[in-house]
């Protein structure tokens, strides 16, 4: 009789043999690329680039986002400033990392190849089978066309009065902390604000997350904490037995909430309710009714699809916008001369009466488009802190052409369009670590003028971010209603003392580096303190 231990031994030998075979194939493929002269860092015959990546991650602060790796490699090997291969198997697939405007243009504008399967793995617990991010071909074109009106500049402008109401709640929260002087986490407050705004855009619905717990938004944010692309730095993440159960529980909570809301909106649209025609949920339901004019209810397949898009837009519409807003506050707090220019621009457009700004913008939303310097500040913040990247599955016969004219094969690779690496590449951005809003105000021909296709926080091409107009509007509005009222200052010193963190954590000189939580988020939720700005203190005293 074969014993249980013998079976375990045989199974272990078989699994180890399979692993060694895959390792040999992975390393041999990359060594072949290296022999052909394709760009990459020094490659170890056994470890590939695992040791290099581990060394880089070991020098970065804990939980620093993976988007830094490409730029850190470029800093070590300056000749790798266009594109290079990165072999970290078995911790991730072979990657072709793109760090230049031209290679990025080839990936997302001149060509369309499928998105990386890791995006589907990340989004599947949130959206289920299909969503606008991972749909391809005809289906994607159809639904993108259906949803575009809900994110047009004209429609976003009509939503500004409702956004003002939400930002006023955020402002009240800041006022409370300006009075008590306590440290708080700005990103928590910002996330609650942006999720309430996206609720109005996607569902024409008030989540009220800033003032109370909302079952949908709470479950959605908890779900995101447990999502993974399948490329994990921590090996224990691969065997987390609790993840499926957490996903099921949060999915039930979200779907219960959305089923109720969809039913109500379906009834309202059938009854021809007014002013409910451009939210994401209404656009989807109208499309369904046009295709099924005799329908007496929502069928299960469509309901699941509609709920998937709603959850996707709530996630994408609040997560990165919140991070971008916090990073903008942070950069302004570090550069008082730029902050003074922003405040002066707001005084010139909205008048010196800060308290009247909310009602003024509610009645005259186009005023928000008369802030060129503020917009330049936001764009420069997004250049320094691009919170996402472009990931595509390489294809047989699809090549990226490097600046030297090499045809870089993409088959068996994930092609990583590295926004952070491109935005911080000194070949294309003079003084890349400096905060210089003037880049977006100077004329073509100036040294600081952004190169073509180099600025891509929302990506470029047909599959660019559908919500970029909304994101820019939200951040402008947040600044318009708060930046003359408050001074923001990070409080990492107190936070690190409380947590007994080592001194000196930073990435490229910034303690407010991006951490891994899906997209890049401000480190440790951005502990900070706010005070009333001096001008407001004098005004209140007077």
N, C-alpha and C positions, 0 to 999 in steps of 0.2 A: 504493500500500500504506500502510495506517495503521501508524505505528511504535508500538513498545512504550511509548515516552514519551508519545505522544499518548493512548494508552489509559489510562495512569496519570493523565494530566491530566484526561481526561473523567471517570474514576471519582472523582477527588478533587472535581471540581466537583459531581458528582451527590451525593456523600456530604455535602459542605458544604451543599448546598441542602436536603437532608433534615434536617440538623442545624438549620439556620436556621428551617425550617418548624416543627420540634418546639419549638425555643426560643420562637418567636413564640406558639405555642399555649399553652405552659406559662405564659409571662409574662402573656399576655392573660387567661387564666382567673383568675389570682390578682389581676390588676388589676381584674377585674370584681368579685371578692369584696371587694376593698378599697373600691370605689365604693359597694358595698351596706352598708358600715359594719362588716364583720366584723373581729374583732380580729387584729392582726398588727403586728410592728415596721414601721418605715418601709421601704417597698418601692421598690427601684430598677427603672425600666422595663426595663433591659437585664440587670442583674446579679441582680435579685430580692433574696434575702437571702444570696447567696453571699459578698459582701464582708463583711457583718455576721458571718456564721459564721466566715469566715476570720480576721477580726479577733479574735474571741473565742478561737478555737483558737490563734492566734498568741500570745495573752497567757497561755494555759495551758501547763503544762510539757509536754515531749514525751510522746506516747503517753497523755496523760490521756484518760479514757474519755469517749465522746460523751454519756453521761448528764448531764454537767455543763452542756451547752449550754442546755437549757431554763431551768435555774435562773439561769445567767449572763444570759440575755436578760431574765428577770424582774427581776434586780437592776438592769439598765440601764433598763428600762421597767416600773416598779412597778405600773402599771395592768394589765399583762398577767399577772395572778396567778390566772387561772381557766382560760383556754384561748386559744390563738392559732395562726394558720397560719404555717408556715415553708417558704419556697420556696428550695430549694438545687439545683434541677435545673441541670445534668445529673449532679451528684454524688450525688443521691438524689431520691426521689420527693417530691412535695408532702406535708407532714405537718401534721396537726392535733394540736398538743401540748396535753395535758391536765395541769393542775397543781392540781386541787382534789379533795377527797373526793367531791363530788357528781358531777362529770363522770366521774371514775373509776368510781363506782358505776354510772352509766349504761352504761359501756363493757363491764364484765365481770360485773356482777351482775344488773342489770335486763334486759340483752340479751345475746345471744350472736351475734357475727358472726365470720367466719372469721379465723384467725390470719394474720399477714402472711406473704407468700410468701418474704420474706427469711429467715425461720426455717427454711423448707424448704431453701433454698439453703445455709444454714449447716450444717444437720444432715445433708443428703444424703450427703456423703462419709463421715460417721460411721455413719448408720443405714440408708442406702439409700432404698428407695421409701416406706416407711411407718413411723411411730413414734407413740407415744401423745401426744406434744406436738402434732403436726401433723395427726393424724386428726381427722375431724369427724363430727358426727351420730351415727347408730346405732352405727357401728363404734367410735367413741371411747367411747360409753357402755358398750358391752359389755366392752371391754378394761379400762376404768377400774374397772368393777365386779369383774372377775376379779382385778386386781392390788391392790385396796384392802385385803384382809385381810393382805397382806404388809407393809403400812405402818401397821397399826392400833396404837394405844397399847399394847394388851395384848400384841401380838406383839413389838413393839419391846422391851418390858420383859423378855421371855424371852431376848433377844439380848444383854442388858447384860453377863453374864459373859464372853462372847466379846469384846465391845468393850473391857472392862477389860484383857484380855490384850493387845490392840493398843495401848491407851493406855500400858500399862506399858512397851512397847518404845519408844514416843515419849518417855516419861519418862527412860528410860535414855540416849537420845540427848541430851536436855537436860542430864542429869547430866554427861555427857562434856564438853559445852561449858561448863558451869559450872565445871568443874575446870581446863580449859585456857585459858579466858578469851578464846577466839578469836571473831571475828565470823563469823556464819553466816547463812543465809537461812531464816528461820522458815517461810516459806510452802512451800518445798520439803519440809521435814519434815512440815508439816501436810498437804500434798497426799498424801504417801505414807501417812500415817496414815488419812486419810478414805477413800482409795481401798481400803485394806485392810479398813476397816469395811464399806464398801458391798459389797465382794466377798462378805462373809459374809451380808449381807442379800439380795443379788440372786441369788447362786449357791450359798450355803452352802459357800463355797470360800475357802481361804486363799491370797491372792496373795503375801503375804510381801514386799511392795514396800519395806517399811522396812529389810529386811535384805539383800535381793538384787534383782537386776534380774528383772522379770517381763515376758515377751514381750508379753502382752496389754496390760498397763497402760502399758508403754513406748510401744507402737505407738499406743495410744489418745491418749495425751497429745501425741505428736508430730503425730497427725492433727489435733487441735484447733488446734495452732499454725498449720496451713495452711488452716483453714476460714474462709470469708468470707460475709457476708450479701449481697454484691454492692453494698453502699453503702460505698465506700472513700474515705477522705480522701486517700490516696496514689494518684494515677492509675496508677502503675506496677503496682499490685495487679491491675488489670483485664487486664493482658497478661502475667501470670506464667506462662510456658510450662512451668515445672517442676511446678506444682501438681498437675495430673492424674496425673503419674507418681508423685509422693510419695503421693498418695491411694491409688493402686492398690497400691503396695507395702505401705502400712500396713494396708489392708483385707485383703490376703492374710494378713498376720501375725495379725490379730485373728480372722479367720474360721477359720483353721487351728486356733487355740487353742480357740475356742468350739465348733467342730464336734466336736472330741474330747471336750470336757466335756459337751456336749449328749447325745452318744451314751452316755456313762457314766451320766448322770442318767436318761435314758430307760430304760436297762436296770434301774437301781435302782428306779424307780417301777413298772415292770412286775413287779419282784420284791417289791413292797410293802415297800420299805425303811422303817424307822421314823424318826420325827423329821425327815422331809424333805418337809414338806407346805406350807410357806408362803414359801419363797424365791420370788423372781420366776420363776426358771426352772422350778421345780416347779409353780407355779400355772399357767404356760403349758402345760407338758406334760400336766398333769392335764386341762386343758380340751381339749387335742388328743385325748387318749385317750377322753374322754367322747363326743366327736363322731365318733371313729373307733375304736370298740371292737375291731374286727377287724384293726386296723393291725399290720403286722409290723415297721414302722420309721417313721422320720420322713420325710415327703415334702419335696421341695426347697422348695416355697413356704412351708410352715410353718417349716422350719428357718431360712430367710432372715428371716422375720418375727420369730421368737423371738430370733435373734441381734441383730436391730435393737433390740428392746426391752431386751435385756441391756446392749448398748453405751450406749443412751440412759440407762438408770438408773445405770450406772457413772459416766458423765459427769456427769449432773445431781446424783447423790448424793454426789459428792466435791468438785466444783469450787467451787460457791458456799458449801458448808459450811466448807471449808477457809478461804476468804477471810473469812467471817464470824467464824471462831474467831480468826484472826490480828488482825483489827480489834478484837475484844474484848480480847485481850491488850494491844494497843496503847493503847486508851482507858483501861484500868485502870492501865497504867504511867504515864499522864499525870495520874491523879487518885488520889493515895495515900489520901485520905480515903474514897473509894469502895472502893478495894482493901481497906482495913482492915475495912470493913463486910462485904465478901464473905468474907474470912477468918474473921471472927467468926461469921458464919452457919454456915460449914462446921465450925468448932470445936463449935458448939452442936448440930449434927445428927450429925456423924460422930465427935465426941470429939476430944480434943487429940492423940491418937496418929496422926500423919499416915501412918505406915507401915502402919497397920491399915486404912486407908480402902479400898484395893483389895479386900481379902478381904471387908470389911463390905458393900460395894456388890454384890459377886458373890453374896453370900448373901441380901442384902436390897435388891434393885433399887428397890422403891418409895421408899426413902429419898431418891432423886434428885428425887422430886416434892415434897420438903419444903423447897425452896430458893426462896422467893418473891423475895427480894432478888436472888439470882443470876439468876433468870429475868428480872427487870426490867432488870438490867444488859445481858443478852444482847439483849433486845428494843430497848433504847435504842441499842445498838450497831448493830442492824439498821436502826433508823430513820436513824441518821446515815450508814450505809454500806449502802444497799440495792443489791445487786449486779446486779439485772436490771430489766427494764421490761416493760410489756404492749404488744405491737404487734398491731394488727388491721387487716385490709383494709377500708377504707371501702366502703359499699354505697349504691346508688341508693335513695333514700327513707329512709335511716337518718340521723337527726340527733342531735347532742349539744346539749342545752339549757343555755346558759350561765346564770350567776347573774343576769344582766340580763334574761333571758327570750328572748334570741336563739336561733333554731334554726340551728345550725351544720352545714351539709351536710358529709357525709363522702365522698361519691362522688369518685373520682379522687384520694383521699388515703390515706396510711397514718396510722391514728390511733395516736398514741404516748401511752399511759398512762405518764406520767413519774413513777416512784416517787420518784426523788431530788428532783425539783422539788416534788412534793407534800409529802415529808417535811421539806423545808427551807423551806416556804412560811410566812412569819411571820403570814399571815392566819389560819392554822389551828394553828400550833405556836408558842407563846410561847418566846422565846429559842432559836430553832431550831438555832443552832450550838453550843449548850452541851450537855454530856453530863449529863443529869439522869434517872437511873433512876427517881426518884420519880414521874415521869409515869405509870408503870404500876402505882403503888401507891396513889395518892391516890384519893379518892372522887369520884364524879361531882359536878360543880358547882365543883370546884377549878379554878383557872386553868390548871393543868398537865394536867388530865385530857384524854386524847387524844380528839379529835372522832370521831364515828362515821364509819367507813370510811376514816379518814385513815392508819392504819398498815397497810401492805400489802407487806411484803418478800416474802411468799409468794403474793401476789395474793389476791384474794377472789372468791367466786362458785363456780359448779360446776367451773371449770377451775383452781382454786387448786392449789398445789403438793402433790402426793401425798405427798411426803417431808418435810413440815414437822415432823412429830412426831419423826422420826428425826434431823433436823438439830438441833433444840433439845436432844434427848437427848445427842447427840454432844458438843455444845459444853459442856453442863452437866457431862458426865463428864470432859472434858478439863480443865475448871477444877477440878473436885473433886479430881482426882489430881495437879494440878501447881501450882495458884495459891498454896498455902501453902508449897510447896517452893522456888519460884523467884521471883526478881524479873526482869522482862523490861525491856529498854531498847533502843529503836531506835538504830541506829548509822549513820544517814544521813550524819552529819558525816564519819565515816571513809570511808564508801562514796563520797560526793561528792568527797572529796579524792583518792581512788584513781582515780576516773573523770574527774577534772578537770571536774566539772559546775559550772555557775554556782551561786552562792549564792542562796538565797531561793526556790527552787522550792516552790510550794505551791498548793493549791486550798482556798479558804475557810480559810486559816490552817494547813492540814494538809500536812506533807511526805509523810505516808503517805496520799497520795491514791489514787484508783482508776485503774488502768491498763487499757487495752484488751487483753484476752485472752479473747474470748467475753464472759463476765460481767465485772464489775468485780473486779480483783485488786489487792492491796496493791502500791504502786509498788516496782519493782525487787526483787520477791520478799521484801520486808521484811528488810533487813539488820539484825541485832540482836546483842546479847550477853545472856547470862543469868548470874546469880549466885545462889548459895544465899541464900534469904531469911534475915534476921537471926535469927528464932526458930529456924530449922533449924540455923543455924550454932552457936547456943548449945546446942541439943539435942545435936548431934553432938559438940561439944566436951565436954559433960557426960558 
